[in-house]
């Protein structure tokens, strides 16, 4: 059995896609919350309170959306780095064999 580290760039790409999809879902949820806090909802005090609450919730949801999108970008960058390293190592091995 050999030791060392193994990375699967394809699995990392799949994870990045799931993270991007999740970020999009959070974005859609934030948009729904923002929409829910608008319009004629009765007395001004009620509408105002709901707008403030919806703004706070949508801001928190948008922050989570950003976190997932950032994580997806980082995972994609890692997959690219592993591919680049693997390609360079394969090229170097090819030179050593020749």
SULTA-V960813 format. One line per field, one symbol per residue. ss: DSSP state (@ for helix, = for strand, . for the rest). phi: phi as a letter, one per 40 degrees, with the letter a starting at -180 (. if undefined). burial: # if it has 24 or more other ideal C-beta (glycine too) atoms within 12 Angstrom, else .. A space follows every 10 residues. Layout:
ss->???
phi->???
burial->???
This chain:
ss->........@@ @@@@@@@@@@ @@@@@@@@@@ @@@@@@.... ...@@@@@@@ @@@@@@@@@@ @@@@@@@@@@ @@@@@@@@@@ @@@@@@@@@@ @@@@@@@.
phi->.cchbbbbdc cccccdcccc ccdccccccc cccccccbgc bhddccdccc cccccccccc ccccdccccc cccccccccc cccccccccc cccccccc
burial->.......... .#..##..## .##..##..# ..#...#... .........# ...#...#.. ##..#..##. ##..##..#. .......... ........
